[in-house]
Amino acid sequence: MSLCYILYNPILDRFYPGATNDAIENRISKHNSQYYGTDKFTAQTNDWEEFITIESIDFKHALRIEKYIKKMKSKVYIINLKVS
């Protein structure tokens, strides 16, 4: 199953949107263990937590959702996604 996810970090008070075919628990674990490298945004800290996941029909659709969320560049928009 493909999905778009948004992670939240309470220390940085920042959000990170992404897309995956993997289970969300595995993806969070990879972000928290610096699996993607030490110079990546999520490598700044290791306490990322799931904020919201959005299921999609395929991976290309999940990527489009992720890109749209990133294009919005708005914390308020992301918070309102959870409220909806």
PyMOL commands that set and color helices and strands:
alter all, ss='L'
color gray80, all
select helices_A, chain A and resi 24-32+41-44+59-72+75-83
alter helices_A, ss='H'
color red, helices_A
select strands_A, chain A and resi 2-9+14-20+49-56
alter strands_A, ss='S'
color yellow, strands_A
deselect
rebuild
show_as cartoon
